[in-house]
Amino acid sequence: MQETRRLALHEKFCELLGSRNVYFQPPESVRMKYPAIRYNLTSGNTRYANNGVYNYHRRYEVTVIDKNPDIPWDEIMPNAFKYCSFERMYAYENLNHWQFSLYY
C-alpha cells in the first residue's frame, strides 16, 4: 500500500515538473537531468495511544533543482501539496536548489 502511495507521489511530481526527471533516493552514480526533483524518505510523524502507534505520516525531503532561479518553486510546491513547507534555497555548482519537507 505504501509503495503505491509513493508511486502516486512520484507521478504527481512528474506532472508538476512537466518531465520524468524525478528521482527517488538516487545513488551517486545516477546522472540527473535538469530541471529535476530529488526526494527521499526521512523521519515521519508518529502518534501513540493505548501503548501503540495510533497513526503515522511519512515525511519526505524534497529538493527541486533548476538552472533558472526565477521560477517560484517556494510558492508552487506548497500550493500543490497540502502538507508541504519550504525549508531553504541555495545555489550549488550553478544550479538552484529549493528544499521542502513534505508529509504525504
C-alpha positions in Angstrom: 0.0 0.0 0.0 2.8 2.5 0.9 4.6 1.7 -2.3 1.6 2.6 -4.5 1.2 5.8 -2.4 4.8 6.7 -3.1 4.4 5.9 -6.8 1.3 8.2 -6.9 3.5 10.9 -5.3 6.2 10.3 -7.9 3.6 10.8 -10.7 2.4 14.0 -9.1 6.0 15.3 -9.1 6.3 14.4 -12.8 3.1 16.3 -13.6 4.2 19.3 -11.6 7.7 19.4 -13.2 6.4 18.6 -16.7 9.0 15.9 -17.2 10.2 12.5 -16.0 13.3 13.9 -14.3 12.1 12.8 -10.9 14.4 10.7 -8.7 13.6 8.8 -5.6 16.7 8.2 -3.4 19.1 8.2 -6.4 22.5 6.7 -5.9 25.6 8.8 -6.5 26.1 7.1 -9.9 22.8 8.4 -11.4 23.4 11.3 -13.7 20.3 13.6 -13.2 18.8 15.8 -15.9 17.6 19.2 -15.0 15.2 20.6 -14.0 14.7 17.8 -11.6 13.0 16.8 -8.4 15.0 14.6 -6.0 13.3 13.2 -2.9 13.9 10.7 -0.2 12.1 9.2 2.8 13.1 10.7 6.2 11.7 10.5 9.7 8.0 10.8 9.8 5.4 11.9 12.4 4.3 9.1 14.8 1.4 9.5 17.3 1.0 7.0 20.1 -2.1 5.9 22.0 -3.0 2.9 24.1 0.6 1.7 24.3 0.9 1.5 20.5 1.2 3.5 17.3 -2.0 5.4 16.7 -1.1 6.9 13.3 2.0 7.6 11.3 2.6 10.1 8.5 5.5 9.6 6.1 7.8 12.5 5.5 9.9 13.2 2.5 12.8 15.6 2.0 12.2 17.1 -1.5 14.7 19.1 -3.4 13.7 20.9 -6.7 16.8 21.6 -8.7 16.7 24.0 -11.6 19.0 26.3 -13.5 16.5 29.1 -13.5 16.5 31.0 -10.2 13.3 32.9 -11.0 10.8 30.1 -11.0 8.8 30.5 -7.8 9.2 26.9 -6.5 8.8 28.2 -3.0 5.2 29.0 -3.9 4.5 26.2 -6.4 5.2 23.3 -4.1 3.2 24.4 -1.0 0.3 25.2 -3.3 0.5 21.7 -4.9 0.7 19.8 -1.6 -1.3 20.4 1.5 1.4 19.4 4.0 4.5 20.9 2.3 6.7 23.5 3.8 9.6 25.4 2.2 12.8 25.0 4.2 15.5 26.9 2.3 17.0 27.8 -1.1 20.7 27.7 -2.1 22.8 27.6 -5.2 25.5 24.9 -5.8 27.5 24.3 -9.0 25.4 26.8 -11.0 22.2 25.0 -10.0 19.5 26.4 -7.7 18.1 24.1 -5.0 14.8 24.6 -3.2 14.3 22.2 -0.2 11.0 21.2 1.2 9.5 18.9 3.9 6.5 17.1 2.7 4.1 14.8 4.6 2.4 12.5 2.2 
